[in-house]
Amino acid sequence: MAAIGKIRSWGPTLVIVIGLALFAFIAEEMFRSCEASKNQQRQQIGEVLGEKINVQEFQALYDEYQQVIKMTQGRDNLSEDEQNQVKDQVWNTFVNNKIIEAEAEKLGLTVTDEEMQNMLREGTNPMLMQTPFVNQQTGRFDASQLTKFINDYKNNQNAQLSEQYKTIYDYWKFIEKNLRQQTLMQKYQALLSNCLLSNPVSAKAAYEAQSQESDILLAALPYNSVKDDEVQVSDADIKAKYNDEKEMFKQMMESRDIKYVDFQVTASQSDRDALMKTMQDASQKLQSGAAPAEIVRKAQSQIPYLGLPVNSRALPSDIARRIDSMAVGQTTAPFETTSDNTLNVVKLISKQQLPDSVEFRMIQVGGATEEAAQKTADSIYTALKTGVPFDSIAKKYGQTGAKQWLTSAQYQNSTSMDNDSKEYLLALNTMPSGELKNLKFSQGNVIVQVTDRRAMTTKYDVAIIKHTIDFSKQTYSDAYNKFSQFVSENTTIEALEKNAAAQGYSVRERNDIVNSEHNVVGVRATRETMKWIFDAKPGQVSPLYECGSNDHLLVVALTKIHPAGYRDLDGVKEEIKQQVIRDKKFEVLKNKLSGVKSVADAKAKGAVVDSVKQVSFSSPAFIQATGSSEPALAGAVAATKAGEFHANPVKGNGGAFVFQVLNAEKSQQAFDAKATETQLKQRAMQAASRFMQELYQKANITDNRYLFF
């Protein structure tokens, strides 16, 4: 009983302990759930109409698009700018497709499998013409070729062909997906266009307005004839104008304003002197007759020496401009090219007229031993010299001996070349048409005959040493230490602006940065800086960022955030103020023209008078006195009869105007109601083409690509 009593005495304590344990268990699960949710959010590239896309999904779309470009353009790699363009294309395509799919679902629009099959059978869609399944005889897409390929792909047992088949199959699936998406978009646009109609009455009115042309005598008072300080602008005026024009200041996404210091590290004088010495040594060695390939290689030139004659298109532009004025055998002293920041040395080894294109045929000869190959090649060469047909001997050795063309562009931009390839290309370049040669190489012999030579051009055998004027590690270290100290000592915007100039830096400003930009202030490799900008609060100063091509030092201060929606008045106050000033000036000029009854009266009040011909709705007048195009005049002129004076001043872009219509004529072209209705419908479609922008604004789009790419 005592034990039971003791246990009972522990009751409140046990309840507390068990409660705490249960709370800890529940809290742990809640923490795990929250952490999992945060991890998912951290992986989200963006969101469209509530549908999220994570980084893996976006990367898969990007890889797919990139592979298509590489395949269709025969590319191995894309530049950084090209990759950024692909990322933008992938994102925009994803967003547009999601928006259209949502709209199409509301309307019941679909693209059926039967419609897709019909398009394949017709074979006229331009996208299908970009596939390998085009019949070369008809020039049309051939669905039977596609069907055969898919069957071959699914039944393929050849491991060597698997990769090639997979590449083509993936490309076709990309085309098929995009064809379906394109067709859905076209259906939506067609439905929209058929909602826009015209009629004979509106067509007639449009024709009447467009066909009338008037010559006028114009009196103009430019706005700049009134000084800014002659008009009073209050905050109430600015606010009222802002409210009237508020829709003009709506932005679709958040933007941010920054101030920054960007310092680019460049070579010091000692760096330049060291490089100059290296280049002078190389110049002297080339001039003394040393082997060009070895000198170019040791000097670490950007341009390899191939030992082949090439045309000027294969040379850097600064070298091509210089080479024609050089004598054969001449070597230049080192010279600088500022456009690519290089020092250069050039030696012109030879200069000769050679073909840009060569037609040739060949027979490759091998053997169990080098001697056996040589013996066979000699016998083939002898037979050909005695008149045996080339193709018959080629067929005897399992080859076609077909003629083929070689152009300079196929080899002259190579970054390296072995001796066999060089000797082979030299032979083709220098052999006269009809000549036959037995060329011996490390892997066997080649019997080659040149059959035609085209586009004779000047070719140069030239050794080029082109070296970037780089900064040294010490120079970069000194620049980094100085900039780092500047950043650590100036942790506010005010301090940066106050002390930058004394340290040799300048503070610059960049407004309205959006997170879809790939670089900050035009400097490469600034993704971390972009992430900081869109995570910072106004007034904060960033840490030091090393960016660019490891040659930029950057510090950024966030000055203002502009949320998506309407820009606040402070951000557009100066722009609004200029509009208010123009409105006030018009009132001044309007009052000045009050009571005038003729152009002469307006001239007496200081107006500039000029005649303007053929004013119409389709051709707004350009007024020399104000230097502006004035569409408002077209409407006023059209409403005024010939001979009448329009005394009510017209408010234009550049001034206030009154005028007299001298004459008005109608176009002699007959009215075509159907053609005019079609024209009006096309105009309506142009206006409606902005539907995508309207849908975009309502799609609640989140773009977080800057966090990942």
C-alpha positions as CSV (number, residue, x, y, z in Angstrom):
1,M,0.0,0.0,0.0
2,A,2.9,2.3,0.8
3,A,4.4,1.6,-2.6
4,I,1.0,2.4,-4.3
5,G,0.8,5.6,-2.3
6,K,4.3,6.6,-3.3
7,I,3.4,5.9,-7.0
8,R,0.3,8.0,-6.6
9,S,2.4,10.8,-5.1
10,W,4.4,10.8,-8.3
11,G,1.3,11.2,-10.4
12,P,1.5,14.9,-11.2
13,T,5.2,14.6,-12.0
14,L,4.5,11.6,-14.3
15,V,1.8,13.5,-16.1
16,I,4.2,16.4,-16.6
17,V,7.0,14.2,-17.8
18,I,4.7,12.3,-20.2
19,G,3.2,15.5,-21.4
20,L,6.6,17.0,-22.1
21,A,7.6,13.8,-23.9
22,L,4.5,13.9,-26.1
23,F,5.1,17.6,-26.8
24,A,8.7,16.9,-27.8
25,F,7.5,14.1,-30.1
26,I,4.9,16.3,-31.7
27,A,7.3,19.3,-31.9
28,E,9.9,17.1,-33.6
29,E,7.4,15.9,-36.2
30,M,6.3,19.5,-36.7
31,F,9.9,20.6,-37.1
32,R,10.6,17.8,-39.6
33,S,7.5,18.8,-41.6
34,C,8.5,22.4,-41.6
35,E,12.1,21.6,-42.6
36,A,10.8,19.3,-45.4
37,S,8.5,22.2,-46.6
38,K,11.4,24.6,-46.5
39,N,13.7,22.2,-48.4
40,Q,11.0,22.0,-51.1
41,Q,10.7,25.8,-51.3
42,R,14.5,26.1,-51.5
43,Q,14.3,23.8,-54.6
44,Q,11.6,25.8,-56.4
45,I,12.6,27.6,-59.6
46,G,9.3,29.3,-59.8
47,E,5.5,29.2,-59.9
48,V,2.9,29.8,-62.6
49,L,-0.9,29.8,-61.8
50,G,-0.1,27.9,-58.6
51,E,1.9,25.2,-60.4
52,K,5.5,24.9,-59.1
53,I,8.6,23.9,-61.0
54,N,11.6,22.7,-59.1
55,V,15.2,23.0,-60.1
56,Q,15.5,19.4,-61.3
57,E,12.5,19.8,-63.6
58,F,13.8,23.0,-65.0
59,Q,17.2,21.6,-65.5
60,A,15.7,18.7,-67.5
61,L,13.9,21.1,-69.8
62,Y,17.0,23.2,-70.2
63,D,19.2,20.1,-71.0
64,E,16.5,19.0,-73.6
65,Y,16.5,22.4,-75.3
66,Q,20.3,22.6,-75.2
67,Q,20.8,19.2,-76.8
68,V,18.4,20.2,-79.6
69,I,20.5,23.3,-80.3
70,K,23.7,21.3,-80.3
71,M,22.2,18.7,-82.6
72,T,20.6,21.0,-85.1
73,Q,23.6,23.4,-85.2
74,G,26.3,20.9,-85.0
75,R,27.7,22.5,-81.8
76,D,29.6,20.9,-78.9
77,N,29.3,23.7,-76.5
78,L,27.4,26.9,-76.0
79,S,28.8,30.2,-74.7
80,E,27.7,31.6,-71.4
81,D,25.5,34.2,-73.2
82,E,24.0,31.5,-75.3
83,Q,23.3,29.4,-72.3
84,N,21.6,32.3,-70.6
85,Q,19.5,32.9,-73.7
86,V,18.4,29.2,-73.7
87,K,17.5,29.5,-70.0
88,D,15.3,32.5,-70.8
89,Q,13.7,30.7,-73.7
90,V,13.0,27.6,-71.6
91,W,11.4,29.7,-68.8
92,N,9.3,31.9,-71.2
93,T,8.1,28.8,-73.0
94,F,7.2,27.1,-69.8
95,V,5.3,30.1,-68.5
96,N,3.5,30.7,-71.8
97,N,2.5,27.1,-72.2
98,K,1.1,26.9,-68.7
99,I,-0.9,30.1,-69.2
100,I,-2.4,28.9,-72.5
101,E,-3.1,25.4,-71.2
102,A,-5.1,26.9,-68.3
103,E,-7.1,29.2,-70.7
104,A,-7.6,26.4,-73.1
105,E,-8.9,24.1,-70.4
106,K,-11.5,26.7,-69.4
107,L,-12.7,26.9,-73.0
108,G,-12.5,23.2,-73.7
109,L,-9.8,23.6,-76.3
110,T,-7.5,20.5,-76.9
111,V,-5.2,19.1,-79.5
112,T,-6.3,15.5,-80.1
113,D,-4.1,12.6,-81.2
114,E,-6.2,12.5,-84.4
115,E,-5.3,16.1,-85.2
116,M,-1.6,15.3,-84.6
117,Q,-1.8,12.4,-87.0
118,N,-3.5,14.6,-89.6
119,M,-0.6,17.1,-89.3
120,L,1.9,14.4,-89.7
121,R,0.1,13.1,-92.8
122,E,-0.1,16.6,-94.3
123,G,3.6,17.2,-93.5
124,T,3.4,20.9,-94.1
125,N,4.1,22.3,-90.7
126,P,7.4,24.2,-90.7
127,M,8.5,22.5,-87.5
128,L,8.3,19.1,-89.2
129,M,10.6,20.3,-91.9
130,Q,13.3,20.6,-89.2
131,T,13.3,16.8,-88.6
132,P,15.4,14.1,-90.4
133,F,12.2,12.6,-91.8
134,V,11.9,14.8,-94.9
135,N,11.5,13.1,-98.2
136,Q,14.3,14.5,-100.4
137,Q,12.3,13.9,-103.6
138,T,9.1,15.7,-102.5
139,G,10.6,18.1,-100.0
140,R,7.9,17.3,-97.6
141,F,7.8,15.6,-94.2
142,D,7.3,11.8,-94.7
143,A,5.3,10.2,-91.9
144,S,6.3,6.7,-93.1
145,Q,10.0,7.5,-92.5
146,L,9.1,8.5,-88.9
147,T,7.1,5.3,-88.4
148,K,10.0,3.2,-89.7
149,F,12.5,5.0,-87.5
150,I,10.4,4.5,-84.4
151,N,10.1,0.8,-85.1
152,D,13.8,0.5,-85.8
153,Y,14.5,2.4,-82.5
154,K,12.3,0.1,-80.4
155,N,13.7,-3.0,-82.0
156,N,17.3,-2.0,-82.3
157,Q,19.8,-4.6,-81.1
158,N,23.0,-2.8,-82.3
159,A,24.7,-1.2,-79.3
160,Q,26.8,1.0,-81.6
161,L,23.7,2.6,-83.0
162,S,21.8,2.9,-79.7
163,E,23.2,6.3,-78.8
164,Q,22.6,7.8,-82.2
165,Y,19.0,6.4,-82.3
166,K,18.4,7.7,-78.8
167,T,19.5,11.2,-79.8
168,I,17.2,11.3,-82.8
169,Y,14.3,9.8,-80.8
170,D,14.7,12.5,-78.1
171,Y,14.8,15.2,-80.8
172,W,11.6,13.9,-82.3
173,K,9.8,13.8,-78.9
174,F,10.9,17.4,-78.4
175,I,9.4,18.4,-81.8
176,E,6.2,16.5,-81.1
177,K,5.7,18.1,-77.8
178,N,6.4,21.6,-79.2
179,L,4.1,20.9,-82.2
180,R,1.3,20.1,-79.8
181,Q,1.9,23.2,-77.7
182,Q,2.2,25.4,-80.8
183,T,-1.1,24.1,-82.2
184,L,-2.9,24.7,-78.9
185,M,-1.6,28.3,-79.0
186,Q,-2.8,28.8,-82.6
187,K,-6.2,27.5,-81.7
188,Y,-6.5,30.0,-78.8
189,Q,-5.4,32.8,-81.0
190,A,-7.8,31.8,-83.8
191,L,-10.7,31.8,-81.4
192,L,-9.7,35.2,-80.1
193,S,-9.3,36.6,-83.6
194,N,-12.7,35.4,-84.6
195,C,-14.2,37.4,-81.7
196,L,-13.0,40.6,-83.4
197,L,-15.3,41.7,-86.2
198,S,-15.8,44.7,-88.4
199,N,-18.7,45.9,-90.5
200,P,-19.4,48.0,-93.6
201,V,-20.4,51.0,-91.5
202,S,-17.1,51.1,-89.6
203,A,-15.2,50.3,-92.7
204,K,-16.8,53.2,-94.5
205,A,-16.0,55.6,-91.7
206,A,-12.4,54.4,-91.5
207,Y,-12.0,54.9,-95.3
208,E,-13.4,58.4,-95.1
209,A,-11.0,59.3,-92.3
210,Q,-8.0,57.7,-94.0
211,S,-8.6,59.0,-97.5
212,Q,-8.9,62.7,-96.7
213,E,-5.6,64.7,-97.0
214,S,-5.5,68.4,-96.1
215,D,-3.0,71.1,-96.6
216,I,-2.9,73.6,-93.7
217,L,-1.3,76.9,-92.7
218,L,-0.1,76.2,-89.2
219,A,0.7,78.6,-86.3
220,A,2.8,77.0,-83.6
221,L,3.8,78.1,-80.1
222,P,6.5,75.7,-78.8
223,Y,6.5,74.7,-75.2
224,N,10.1,75.7,-74.9
225,S,9.0,79.3,-75.6
226,V,7.8,79.3,-72.0
227,K,10.5,79.0,-69.3
228,D,10.0,76.4,-66.6
229,D,10.2,78.9,-63.8
230,E,7.2,80.8,-65.4
231,V,4.9,78.1,-64.3
232,Q,4.1,77.0,-60.7
233,V,3.9,73.3,-59.9
234,S,2.5,72.2,-56.5
235,D,2.6,68.8,-54.9
236,A,-1.2,68.7,-55.3
237,D,-0.7,69.1,-59.1
238,I,1.8,66.3,-59.2
239,K,-0.4,64.0,-57.1
240,A,-3.5,64.7,-59.3
241,K,-1.5,64.0,-62.5
242,Y,-0.1,60.8,-60.9
243,N,-3.6,59.6,-60.1
244,D,-4.7,60.3,-63.7
245,E,-1.7,58.5,-65.3
246,K,-1.3,55.8,-62.6
247,E,-1.7,52.9,-65.0
248,M,1.4,54.0,-66.9
249,F,3.5,53.3,-63.7
250,K,2.4,49.7,-63.1
251,Q,5.2,47.1,-63.1
252,M,4.8,43.4,-63.3
253,M,7.7,42.4,-61.0
254,E,9.7,43.7,-58.2
255,S,12.7,45.8,-59.0
256,R,15.5,47.2,-56.9
257,D,17.8,50.2,-57.0
258,I,21.5,50.0,-56.0
259,K,24.6,52.0,-55.8
260,Y,27.9,50.2,-56.3
261,V,31.6,50.3,-56.7
262,D,33.0,48.0,-59.4
263,F,36.8,47.9,-59.7
264,Q,38.4,46.0,-62.6
265,V,41.9,44.8,-61.9
266,T,44.3,45.4,-64.8
267,A,47.9,44.7,-65.5
268,S,50.4,47.0,-63.6
269,Q,53.3,48.6,-65.4
270,S,55.7,45.9,-64.1
271,D,53.3,43.2,-65.5
272,R,53.3,45.0,-68.9
273,D,57.1,45.3,-68.8
274,A,57.6,41.6,-68.1
275,L,55.3,40.6,-70.9
276,M,57.0,43.1,-73.3
277,K,60.3,41.5,-72.6
278,T,58.9,38.0,-73.4
279,M,57.4,39.3,-76.6
280,Q,60.6,41.0,-77.6
281,D,62.6,37.8,-77.1
282,A,60.1,35.9,-79.2
283,S,60.3,38.5,-81.9
284,Q,64.1,38.3,-82.1
285,K,64.0,34.5,-82.2
286,L,61.4,34.5,-85.1
287,Q,63.5,37.1,-86.9
288,S,66.6,34.9,-86.6
289,G,64.9,32.0,-88.2
290,A,64.0,29.8,-85.2
291,A,61.3,27.2,-85.7
292,P,58.0,29.1,-85.6
293,A,55.9,26.3,-84.0
294,E,58.3,26.0,-81.0
295,I,58.5,29.8,-80.5
296,V,54.7,30.3,-80.7
297,R,54.1,27.4,-78.3
298,K,56.7,28.6,-75.7
299,A,55.3,32.1,-75.9
300,Q,51.8,30.7,-75.0
301,S,50.1,32.4,-77.9
302,Q,46.4,32.3,-78.2
303,I,46.8,31.5,-82.0
304,P,48.5,28.2,-82.6
305,Y,50.9,27.8,-85.6
306,L,49.6,25.3,-88.0
307,G,52.3,25.6,-90.7
308,L,49.6,25.9,-93.4
309,P,48.7,28.8,-95.7
310,V,45.4,30.3,-94.6
311,N,43.2,33.1,-96.0
312,S,42.7,36.4,-94.1
313,R,39.3,35.2,-92.7
314,A,41.2,32.8,-90.5
315,L,43.3,35.6,-88.9
316,P,42.3,37.9,-86.1
317,S,41.1,41.2,-87.5
318,D,44.0,43.2,-86.2
319,I,46.5,40.8,-87.8
320,A,44.5,40.7,-91.1
321,R,44.7,44.5,-91.3
322,R,48.5,44.4,-90.9
323,I,49.5,41.4,-92.9
324,D,49.0,42.8,-96.4
325,S,51.5,45.6,-95.8
326,M,54.3,43.2,-94.6
327,A,57.0,41.7,-96.8
328,V,57.6,38.0,-96.9
329,G,60.1,37.1,-94.1
330,Q,59.4,40.2,-92.1
331,T,58.8,40.0,-88.3
332,T,57.1,42.8,-86.4
333,A,58.2,44.4,-83.2
334,P,55.6,43.8,-80.4
335,F,52.5,45.9,-80.8
336,E,49.4,46.4,-78.7
337,T,45.8,45.8,-79.8
338,T,43.6,47.7,-77.3
339,S,40.3,46.1,-78.5
340,D,41.3,42.7,-77.2
341,N,43.9,43.8,-74.7
342,T,46.8,41.9,-76.2
343,L,50.5,42.3,-77.2
344,N,51.3,40.8,-80.6
345,V,54.2,39.7,-82.7
346,V,53.7,38.5,-86.4
347,K,56.1,36.9,-88.9
348,L,55.0,36.5,-92.5
349,I,56.6,33.3,-93.7
350,S,55.0,33.1,-97.1
351,K,52.3,34.6,-99.3
352,Q,50.9,32.9,-102.3
353,Q,47.8,32.5,-104.5
354,L,46.1,29.3,-103.7
355,P,42.5,27.9,-104.2
356,D,39.9,28.4,-101.5
357,S,38.2,25.2,-102.6
358,V,39.8,22.0,-104.0
359,E,38.0,19.0,-105.6
360,F,39.9,15.8,-105.2
361,R,39.6,12.0,-105.0
362,M,41.7,9.5,-103.2
363,I,42.5,5.8,-102.5
364,Q,43.7,4.9,-99.0
365,V,46.3,2.1,-98.9
366,G,47.2,-0.1,-96.0
367,G,49.2,-3.2,-95.5
368,A,50.5,-5.8,-93.0
369,T,53.7,-3.9,-92.8
370,E,54.9,-0.4,-93.9
371,E,56.8,-2.0,-96.7
372,A,53.8,-3.9,-97.9
373,A,51.7,-0.8,-97.9
374,Q,54.3,1.1,-99.8
375,K,54.6,-1.6,-102.4
376,T,50.8,-1.7,-103.0
377,A,50.7,2.1,-103.2
378,D,53.5,2.2,-105.8
379,S,51.7,-0.4,-108.0
380,I,48.4,1.6,-107.8
381,Y,50.2,4.8,-108.6
382,T,51.9,3.3,-111.6
383,A,48.6,1.8,-112.9
384,L,46.9,5.2,-112.6
385,K,49.8,6.9,-114.4
386,T,49.4,4.5,-117.3
387,G,45.7,5.5,-117.7
388,V,43.7,2.9,-115.7
389,P,40.4,4.5,-114.5
390,F,40.6,5.9,-111.0
391,D,37.2,4.6,-109.9
392,S,37.9,1.0,-111.1
393,I,41.1,0.7,-109.0
394,A,39.3,2.3,-106.1
395,K,36.5,-0.3,-106.3
396,K,39.1,-3.1,-106.4
397,Y,40.3,-1.9,-102.9
398,G,36.8,-1.5,-101.5
399,Q,36.5,2.2,-102.0
400,T,34.4,4.5,-104.3
401,G,37.1,7.0,-105.3
402,A,34.3,9.6,-105.5
403,K,35.2,13.2,-106.0
404,Q,34.8,15.5,-103.0
405,W,35.4,19.1,-102.1
406,L,37.7,20.5,-99.4
407,T,37.3,24.2,-98.4
408,S,39.7,26.3,-96.4
409,A,37.0,26.8,-93.7
410,Q,37.1,23.1,-92.9
411,Y,40.6,23.2,-91.5
412,Q,42.1,26.7,-91.1
413,N,40.6,27.4,-87.7
414,S,41.8,24.2,-86.1
415,T,43.6,24.6,-82.8
416,S,46.1,21.8,-83.5
417,M,47.2,19.6,-86.3
418,D,49.5,16.6,-86.6
419,N,52.2,16.3,-89.2
420,D,50.3,13.8,-91.4
421,S,47.3,16.1,-91.7
422,K,49.5,19.1,-92.4
423,E,51.4,17.3,-95.2
424,Y,48.1,16.1,-96.7
425,L,46.5,19.5,-96.7
426,L,49.6,21.2,-98.1
427,A,49.6,18.7,-101.0
428,L,45.9,19.4,-101.8
429,N,46.5,23.2,-101.6
430,T,49.6,23.2,-103.9
431,M,48.9,20.4,-106.4
432,P,47.8,21.6,-109.9
433,S,44.5,20.3,-111.3
434,G,45.0,16.7,-112.7
435,E,48.1,16.0,-110.7
436,L,48.5,12.6,-109.0
437,K,50.5,12.0,-105.8
438,N,51.5,9.0,-103.7
439,L,51.6,10.4,-100.1
440,K,53.2,8.3,-97.4
441,F,52.0,8.7,-93.8
442,S,52.6,6.9,-90.5
443,Q,49.4,4.8,-90.9
444,G,49.8,4.0,-94.6
445,N,49.7,5.6,-98.0
446,V,47.1,7.8,-99.8
447,I,46.9,8.1,-103.5
448,V,45.3,11.5,-104.2
449,Q,44.4,13.4,-107.3
450,V,43.3,17.0,-107.5
451,T,40.5,17.3,-110.1
452,D,39.5,21.0,-109.8
453,R,40.6,24.2,-108.0
454,R,38.2,27.1,-107.4
455,A,38.3,30.7,-106.0
456,M,42.0,31.5,-106.1
457,T,42.8,33.8,-103.2
458,T,45.8,35.1,-101.3
459,K,46.9,32.8,-98.5
460,Y,49.4,33.4,-95.8
461,D,51.7,31.2,-93.8
462,V,52.1,33.3,-90.8
463,A,53.3,32.8,-87.2
464,I,51.3,34.8,-84.7
465,I,52.1,35.4,-81.1
466,K,49.1,37.0,-79.4
467,H,49.1,37.2,-75.6
468,T,46.6,38.9,-73.3
469,I,48.1,41.6,-71.1
470,D,47.3,39.9,-67.9
471,F,47.8,41.1,-64.3
472,S,50.1,39.1,-62.1
473,K,49.1,37.4,-58.8
474,Q,50.9,40.1,-56.9
475,T,49.0,42.8,-58.7
476,Y,45.6,41.2,-58.0
477,S,46.6,40.6,-54.3
478,D,47.5,44.3,-53.9
479,A,44.3,45.4,-55.5
480,Y,42.2,43.0,-53.4
481,N,43.8,44.1,-50.2
482,K,43.2,47.7,-50.9
483,F,39.6,47.2,-52.0
484,S,38.9,44.9,-49.1
485,Q,40.1,47.6,-46.6
486,F,37.9,50.1,-48.4
487,V,34.8,47.9,-48.0
488,S,35.6,47.1,-44.4
489,E,36.0,50.7,-43.4
490,N,32.9,52.0,-45.3
491,T,29.8,50.0,-44.2
492,T,27.2,52.6,-45.1
493,I,26.0,54.1,-48.3
494,E,27.0,57.6,-47.1
495,A,30.5,56.4,-46.2
496,L,31.0,54.7,-49.6
497,E,30.0,57.9,-51.4
498,K,32.1,60.1,-49.2
499,N,35.3,58.2,-49.3
500,A,35.3,56.3,-52.7
501,A,37.0,59.1,-54.7
502,A,39.9,59.5,-52.3
503,Q,40.7,55.8,-52.8
504,G,40.5,56.0,-56.6
505,Y,37.0,54.4,-56.8
506,S,33.7,55.8,-58.1
507,V,30.2,55.1,-56.8
508,R,27.7,54.5,-59.6
509,E,24.0,53.9,-59.7
510,R,21.8,51.3,-61.3
511,N,18.0,51.5,-60.9
512,D,15.3,48.9,-61.5
513,I,17.3,45.7,-61.4
514,V,15.0,42.7,-61.7
515,N,15.9,39.2,-60.7
516,S,15.6,37.7,-64.2
517,E,18.8,39.5,-65.2
518,H,21.8,37.2,-65.5
519,N,24.5,39.6,-64.5
520,V,24.7,42.5,-62.1
521,V,25.8,45.8,-63.8
522,G,27.0,43.9,-66.8
523,V,29.7,41.9,-64.9
524,R,29.8,38.1,-65.3
525,A,29.7,35.6,-62.5
526,T,27.6,37.8,-60.2
527,R,24.9,35.3,-59.1
528,E,25.8,35.6,-55.5
529,T,25.6,39.4,-55.7
530,M,22.1,39.1,-57.3
531,K,21.0,36.8,-54.5
532,W,22.3,39.4,-51.9
533,I,20.5,42.2,-53.7
534,F,17.1,40.5,-53.5
535,D,17.6,39.4,-49.9
536,A,18.9,42.7,-48.6
537,K,17.0,45.6,-47.0
538,P,17.4,49.3,-48.1
539,G,20.5,50.9,-46.6
540,Q,22.5,47.7,-46.3
541,V,26.0,47.3,-47.9
542,S,27.1,44.0,-49.3
543,P,30.3,42.1,-48.6
544,L,33.1,42.2,-51.2
545,Y,32.5,40.0,-54.3
546,E,35.1,38.7,-56.6
547,C,33.5,38.3,-60.0
548,G,33.8,38.8,-63.7
549,S,36.6,36.6,-65.2
550,N,38.3,36.8,-61.8
551,D,39.2,40.4,-62.5
552,H,36.4,42.4,-60.9
553,L,36.0,43.5,-57.3
554,L,32.4,44.6,-56.5
555,V,30.5,46.0,-53.5
556,V,26.8,46.9,-53.7
557,A,24.5,49.0,-51.5
558,L,20.7,48.6,-51.8
559,T,19.0,51.9,-51.9
560,K,15.3,51.2,-52.7
561,I,12.8,48.4,-53.3
562,H,10.0,48.8,-55.9
563,P,7.4,46.1,-55.2
564,A,5.3,44.6,-58.0
565,G,2.3,46.9,-58.7
566,Y,2.1,50.6,-59.0
567,R,5.3,52.6,-58.6
568,D,5.0,55.0,-55.7
569,L,4.8,58.7,-56.4
570,D,8.3,59.5,-55.0
571,G,9.8,57.1,-57.6
572,V,8.2,58.8,-60.6
573,K,7.8,62.3,-59.2
574,E,10.3,64.0,-61.6
575,E,8.7,62.3,-64.6
576,I,5.2,63.4,-63.5
577,K,6.5,66.9,-62.8
578,Q,7.7,67.3,-66.4
579,Q,4.2,66.3,-67.6
580,V,2.6,68.8,-65.3
581,I,5.0,71.5,-66.5
582,R,4.0,70.7,-70.1
583,D,0.3,70.9,-69.1
584,K,0.8,74.3,-67.4
585,K,2.8,75.6,-70.4
586,F,-0.1,74.6,-72.7
587,E,-2.5,76.7,-70.5
588,V,-0.1,79.7,-70.8
589,L,0.1,79.3,-74.5
590,K,-3.7,78.7,-74.8
591,N,-4.4,81.9,-73.0
592,K,-1.9,83.7,-75.2
593,L,-3.8,82.5,-78.3
594,S,-7.1,83.4,-76.8
595,G,-9.2,85.5,-79.2
596,V,-7.1,85.0,-82.3
597,K,-9.2,84.8,-85.5
598,S,-6.6,84.1,-88.0
599,V,-3.1,82.7,-88.5
600,A,-1.9,86.3,-88.9
601,D,-3.3,87.1,-85.4
602,A,-1.4,84.1,-84.0
603,K,1.8,85.2,-85.7
604,A,1.4,88.7,-84.2
605,K,1.5,87.0,-80.8
606,G,4.8,85.2,-81.5
607,A,3.6,82.0,-83.2
608,V,5.8,80.4,-85.8
609,V,3.9,80.0,-89.1
610,D,4.5,77.3,-91.7
611,S,2.6,75.4,-94.3
612,V,2.1,71.6,-93.7
613,K,0.9,69.4,-96.6
614,Q,-1.0,66.1,-96.8
615,V,-2.1,65.9,-93.1
616,S,-4.1,62.7,-92.6
617,F,-4.9,60.1,-90.0
618,S,-2.6,57.7,-91.7
619,S,0.3,60.2,-91.9
620,P,0.6,62.4,-88.7
621,A,2.3,65.7,-89.3
622,F,5.9,66.4,-88.3
623,I,6.2,70.0,-87.2
624,Q,9.6,71.6,-87.8
625,A,9.0,74.4,-85.3
626,T,8.6,72.0,-82.4
627,G,10.6,69.1,-83.7
628,S,7.8,66.7,-82.9
629,S,5.3,64.4,-84.5
630,E,1.7,65.6,-83.8
631,P,-1.0,62.9,-84.2
632,A,-3.5,65.2,-82.4
633,L,-3.4,67.6,-85.3
634,A,-4.7,64.9,-87.6
635,G,-7.9,64.6,-85.7
636,A,-8.5,68.4,-85.5
637,V,-7.6,68.9,-89.2
638,A,-10.0,66.1,-90.3
639,A,-12.9,67.8,-88.4
640,T,-12.2,71.2,-90.0
641,K,-13.6,72.2,-93.4
642,A,-11.5,73.7,-96.2
643,G,-11.1,77.4,-95.8
644,E,-12.0,77.4,-92.1
645,F,-9.7,78.6,-89.3
646,H,-9.4,76.4,-86.2
647,A,-9.1,78.8,-83.4
648,N,-9.3,76.4,-80.5
649,P,-5.6,75.6,-79.7
650,V,-4.6,72.0,-80.2
651,K,-2.5,70.5,-77.4
652,G,0.4,68.7,-79.0
653,N,3.5,66.9,-78.0
654,G,5.7,69.9,-78.6
655,G,3.5,72.9,-78.4
656,A,0.1,74.6,-78.9
657,F,-1.3,75.0,-82.4
658,V,-3.9,76.8,-84.4
659,F,-4.4,76.4,-88.1
660,Q,-6.3,77.2,-91.3
661,V,-7.2,74.4,-93.7
662,L,-6.2,75.6,-97.2
663,N,-7.7,72.6,-99.0
664,A,-8.9,69.1,-98.4
665,E,-9.0,66.3,-101.0
666,K,-10.3,62.8,-101.1
667,S,-8.2,59.9,-102.3
668,Q,-9.1,58.8,-105.9
669,Q,-8.8,55.1,-104.9
670,A,-12.2,53.4,-104.9
671,F,-13.7,52.2,-101.6
672,D,-13.3,48.5,-101.1
673,A,-15.5,47.5,-98.1
674,K,-14.2,44.0,-97.8
675,A,-10.5,45.0,-97.9
676,T,-11.1,47.8,-95.4
677,E,-13.0,45.5,-93.0
678,T,-10.0,43.0,-93.2
679,Q,-7.6,45.9,-92.5
680,L,-9.7,46.9,-89.4
681,K,-9.7,43.4,-88.2
682,Q,-6.0,43.1,-88.5
683,R,-5.6,46.3,-86.5
684,A,-7.9,44.9,-83.8
685,M,-5.8,41.7,-83.8
686,Q,-2.6,43.8,-83.3
687,A,-4.2,45.4,-80.3
688,A,-5.4,42.1,-79.0
689,S,-2.0,40.5,-79.5
690,R,-1.2,42.0,-76.1
691,F,-3.5,39.4,-74.5
692,M,-0.5,37.4,-73.4
693,Q,0.7,40.3,-71.3
694,E,-2.7,40.6,-69.7
695,L,-2.8,36.9,-68.9
696,Y,0.8,37.1,-67.6
697,Q,-0.1,39.7,-65.1
698,K,-2.9,37.5,-63.7
699,A,-0.9,34.3,-63.5
700,N,0.8,35.1,-60.1
701,I,4.2,34.2,-61.6
702,T,7.2,33.7,-59.3
703,D,10.6,33.6,-60.9
704,N,13.4,32.4,-58.6
705,R,15.9,31.4,-61.3
706,Y,18.5,33.8,-59.9
707,L,18.9,31.6,-56.9
708,F,20.1,28.7,-59.0
709,F,21.5,30.0,-62.3
